[in-house]
Amino acid sequence: MSVNPHKTVIVPFTRKRKLDGLIQPSIMGETIAFSEEVKYLGVTLDKTMTWNSHLDKVIHKAKMSFWTCRRICGKSWGIGPQQMYWIYTTIIRPMIAYGSIVWWSKGLQRTARTKLSGLQRLASLAITGALRTTPSAAMEILLDLPPLHIFMEREARWATYRLHQASSSMLQATTMEQNRLIDDIKSHSILSMPSDVMPSRTSSNLYYKVLFPKRDEWERNKDALQKADSCWFTDGSKTPEGTGAEYTVATQGHEYL
């Protein structure tokens, strides 16, 4: 594994306008350039951490996806309101909420709320087919769509709760807004209860064997194979030998159909 200098940039995270004394480092003889922003795991990080660039990019991406879907429906033709609602809530809205645990507070600003509201208004008009003068709040209530900045905060709370259940050491607040989410999680007694989610584990040591004997092998070793902890019999459903839908389980001297 090696570092590709052509795909590496340096972003000085600061609000200073001038950065004197910074020297561009080099990797494998290639000078690494300074950049105003960088995209990491789908989230755009700008040098001042204002999230303006990320918000503009995700809204532009969501609008492009929306207009692509919008071309396949009209007020009297194409897909229906239910399908358009599904497209918005399942495809377009998750684009906005992705990674909201780190940047949801941006949606609290008035300018950001206006941009987010404009995107949801386009979707609401496409779903309902209402007049352009219809108030956005009325359509959101009719469609059970909370404002996008509230939806983002909800998703951020869920992500914080999942991290809290996974490991409390993972909850390290870096901003006042993130600290607020952590305090809210810890202040509710019901959210501090143990979760029933069990992490998946892979075990390479198998203490059992699964056998699929053929018919002739079963006839020869029938007595030995029936001593297994569990024997499953089928009538050949969806096989070249026949069709059917019944099976029998023999375990601990009992048979279940």
N, C-alpha and C positions, 0 to 999 in steps of 0.2 A: 504494500500500500504506500503510495507516495502522493505528495501535494502537487497539484497542477498550478503553476504560477500564472498561467493565462486565465484561470478561473478564480483567482484569489484577489481580493481587494481589501483595503484597510479603511475603516470608517471611524474617525475620531468622534466619539460621542461626547459632544460638548456644545454649549451655546455661545462660545466665544467666536467672534467673527474672524479673528486672526489667530493663527497657530504658528507662533514663531519657534524655531528650533527643532521642528519635527523633520526627521530625515527619512526618506523613503527606503525601507529595507529591500533586500533582494533575496530571492530563492532560486537556486540553480542558475545563477547568473542573470536572472530576469528581475527587473525592478518592479516592485509591487506598487501600483498606483493608489492614490487616495480617492475615495468615493464619497458622495453625499448620502448614499443609502445602499442597502444590501438586502437581498431577499433570502430569508432563512426559514425553511420548513413552511413555505407558503405565506409568510408574514414579512412585509416590507418594513425594515427598521431604518429610519432616517436619523441623521446625526444629532438632531435636537430632540428626538423621541416625542414629536408632536403627533405622530400617526396620520398626518395630513396626506402624505403620499400613499400610504396603505389604504386609507379610506377611499381616496379618489380611484385607485386602481381596482379595488373590489367592486365599487359601484359601477365603474365602466364595464367590467367583466360581466356583472349581473345584468346590466342593461343590454349588452350584446346578446347574452343568452335569452333574455326576455324577448327582444325584437325578432330573434330567430324563431322562437316559438310562436310569436304573435302573427307571423306571416301565414300560419296554418289555420287561423281561425278569424272569424269576423262576427258581426252582430247577428247575422242570419245564416251563417254557413261555417263549416269547419267543426273543430272539436267543441264540446259543450263546456259550460261553466265548471262542472265538476272536474273535468280533465285539466282545465287551465288552473284551477285551484290546486290540484295535486302537483302540477309542474312548478308552481310558485313555492309552495310550502316544502316540497321535497328536493327541488333542484336549485332554485334561485336563492331562496332565503338562507339555506345553509352556507352558500358562498359568502354571505355577509357575516354570519355568526362564527365562521371558522376562526379559531384562535382568539375568540373574544375574551378569554380569561386574562389576556395581557393588554388588551387595548379597548375594553368595553367602555372605559371612562370617557373616551373620545366622543361617544354618542351623547354624553350629557351636555356638550357644548351646543349652543343655539345653531351655529352654522352647520354642524354635522347632523343635527336633528332635522334640519330643513332638507338636506340632501337625502337622508334616509327616508324621510316622509315622502319625498318626491318619487323615489323608486317604488315604494309600496302603493302610492296612489296610481301609478301606471298599471300595476298588477291588479288593483282593485277595479279599475275601470274596465280592464280586459275581462275580468271574471264576471262582473255584473252586467256589463254593457250599458252602464248608466251614462247620463249626460255629463259633459265635462264640467258643468257647474255644480255637480253633486259634491257636498262636503266630504272630505277624506275621513273625518271621524265617524260620520254616519255609515260609510261603506265598511270601515274597519269593524264597527260594532255588528253590522249585519253579517259579515263574514267571519266573525270571531278571530280577527287578526289584531293582536296587540301591537302598538307602535314598535318599530324596529329597535329603537334604543332600549325599550323595556325588554323586548325579546332577547337582545344581546346580553343584558344584565342577568336575565334568568339563566341563559346558557352558561355564563361565567360562574354563577352561583353553583350550578350543577357540577361543573368541572372542579370547582374548589371543594365541593363536598366529596367528590370521588377521590381527589387527592388526599383529603382528610381521612377517608376510610382506608386508603391504601397505605399511607404512612404519614404521620404527623410531621416527620422531619422534612418532607417534601414541601411543606407549606412555609415558604420564606417570602414574606412581603417585601417588595422593592419600591412600592409607591403607597401613598396614603389610600388610594382607592382599593388596591389589593388588600391592604391591611383591614379595610372596612369589611370586605367579603369574609375574611378569616374570622373577624370578631363576630360577625353575624352568624356564621356557622357554629362557633363555639358558644354563643349566647343562647341558642335554642337547645333545650334538653333533648327533644325528639331527634335532632340531627346529630347528637353526640352518641346515640345508641349504636351498638355494633351492627354492621351491615351483614346481610346474608349472602353477599357476593363472595364466592370462593375462587381464589386464583387458580388457573389451570397449571397442572404440573405434568411433566413428561417423565415417565419411568422407563428406563431401558431394561430393567430386570423383570421379565414376565414369569410368573409362577404358575402359568397354565398354558395349555396348548389347544389350538383350534384345529380340528381335523374335518376334512370334507371327503369322506370315503366314497368311492364309486360303488355301483350296485354289486359288481362281482366281488369287490373287496369287503363289502358289508356282509355278503353271504358267507364268505370264508371266515371272517372274524367277528361274527355277530355277537357271540357271548362276551368277548373281551370288550368290544366297543360299547355294549350296553352298560358296562360297569362305570362308565364316565359319570361325572357329576351331573351333566345335563346333556340330553340327547334331543335333537330337533329333527322332526320328520316332516317332509312336505310331499305333496302329490305331483310335483313336477310343474308348478306354476311358472308360466312364461319360459319354458324350456322346450327343446325339440321333442322331448319324450311325451309331453302332454301339457294340458292347461288346467287351471283350478285356482282356488284361493284358500284352501284349508291347510293347517299345519298342526302338529301335535308335539307337545313338550313332555318329555319323561324325565323327572328329577326326583330323587330320593324315594323311589318306589311308587310315585304317583304320576298320572298322566293328565295333561290338560289339553283341551281341544281349542 
